[in-house]
């Protein structure tokens, strides 16, 4: 689930330091990376997009990325983030009764099919799986089917985009007696500092384990080098 990559509409906190255009280009790159990495994950994959006017552009992008046969493009519903996530889960789980559904955003670009498979495995014994983010939100949310009305509780009364999202979600799950398991904590990439952490982690892993994801990181550097602030995020 993600927004279309219009400059000034996505990654605005990052855009304040590196520029709105390169920030939007990075957002598009992150989505492309996830669509490629997860192209064969699960039984069905959907790219859930807002605004709906840009869906045709997303379909064109999927063709350009050569993954269009692997992904459906669907519109997000109306309402706040909680209402949109709730609608997606409800539709997915009512369409495919008794099956699990897993939702991610576009801020954690190095997620792999192994990560999604691990989340799905937890749903064999828990109602919900959460991928906690360092900023107090979550990068992944999964639910085991069938849909149950009490599941709606975790999408209401949440101050989205704040550091209390995760703690309130845990509280609501416990109050509703919904069992949940958590994955390892990860960092969403929404700011200059978080982007620096991503690049630094890659440099360290490159020294230890070779050149995994090298093209992706070359593209990040290319975007940054073409901006007015090429050195702002690439430092130790």
Residue pairs with C-beta under 8 A, 6 or more apart in sequence:
1 48
1 76
1 84
1 85
1 88
1 103
1 104
1 105
2 27
2 31
2 47
2 48
2 49
2 105
2 106
3 9
3 10
3 27
3 49
3 50
3 51
4 10
4 49
4 50
4 51
4 54
4 57
4 58
5 24
5 25
5 27
5 28
5 31
6 24
6 54
7 15
7 20
7 21
7 23
7 24
8 15
8 20
8 24
9 24
10 23
10 24
10 27
11 23
11 24
11 26
11 27
11 190
12 20
12 23
13 190
13 191
14 23
14 26
14 189
14 190
14 191
14 192
14 195
15 21
15 22
15 23
15 24
17 191
17 192
17 229
17 232
17 233
18 192
18 195
18 224
18 227
18 229
18 232
18 233
19 227
19 228
19 229
21 227
22 223
22 224
22 226
22 227
25 223
26 189
26 195
26 220
26 223
27 106
28 61
29 109
29 216
29 219
29 220
29 223
30 106
30 107
30 109
30 189
31 47
31 106
32 61
32 65
33 109
33 110
33 213
33 216
34 104
34 106
34 109
34 111
35 47
35 62
35 65
35 67
35 70
35 71
36 65
36 67
37 110
37 111
37 112
37 113
38 45
38 111
38 112
38 113
38 116
39 45
39 67
39 70
39 71
40 70
40 113
41 113
41 116
41 117
42 102
42 116
42 120
43 96
43 99
44 72
44 96
45 70
45 71
45 72
46 71
46 72
46 73
46 74
46 92
47 58
47 62
47 71
47 72
47 73
47 74
48 74
48 75
48 76
48 88
48 103
49 55
49 58
49 73
49 74
49 75
49 76
50 75
50 76
50 84
52 75
52 76
55 73
55 75
58 73
59 68
59 73
62 68
62 71
62 73
76 84
76 87
76 88
77 83
77 84
77 87
77 88
78 84
79 87
80 160
81 160
81 161
82 155
82 156
82 158
82 160
83 155
85 103
85 141
85 155
86 151
86 152
86 155
86 156
88 101
88 103
89 101
89 103
89 143
89 147
89 151
90 147
90 152
92 101
93 99
93 101
93 143
93 145
93 146
93 147
94 146
94 147
96 145
97 145
97 146
98 145
98 146
99 145
100 120
100 123
100 142
100 143
100 144
100 145
101 142
101 143
101 145
102 116
102 119
102 120
102 123
102 129
102 140
102 141
102 142
102 143
103 140
103 141
103 142
104 111
104 116
104 131
104 139
104 140
105 139
105 188
107 133
107 139
107 188
107 189
107 190
108 131
108 133
108 139
108 140
108 186
108 187
108 188
108 189
109 189
109 198
109 216
110 198
110 213
111 139
111 140
115 131
115 140
115 183
118 183
119 129
119 131
119 140
119 142
119 183
120 142
122 129
122 142
122 181
122 183
123 129
123 142
123 143
123 144
124 144
125 179
125 181
126 144
126 179
126 180
126 181
127 143
127 144
127 151
127 178
127 179
127 180
128 141
128 142
128 143
128 144
128 151
128 154
128 173
128 178
128 179
128 180
128 181
129 140
129 141
129 142
129 143
129 180
129 181
129 182
129 183
130 138
130 140
130 141
130 142
130 166
130 169
130 170
130 180
130 181
130 182
130 183
131 138
131 139
131 140
131 141
131 182
131 183
131 184
131 186
132 138
132 139
132 166
132 182
132 183
132 185
132 186
133 139
133 166
133 185
133 186
133 187
133 188
134 185
134 186
134 187
134 188
135 163
135 187
135 188
135 190
136 162
136 163
136 164
136 165
136 166
136 167
137 161
137 163
137 165
137 166
137 188
138 165
138 166
138 169
139 186
139 188
140 183
143 151
150 176
150 177
150 178
151 176
151 178
153 172
153 175
153 176
154 169
154 172
154 173
154 176
154 178
157 168
157 172
158 165
158 168
158 169
158 172
159 165
159 168
170 180
173 179
173 180
187 194
187 197
187 198
188 194
189 195
189 198
192 232
192 233
195 220
195 233
196 233
196 234
196 235
198 220
199 217
199 220
199 233
199 234
200 236
202 213
202 217
205 212
206 214
221 234
224 230
224 232
224 233
224 234
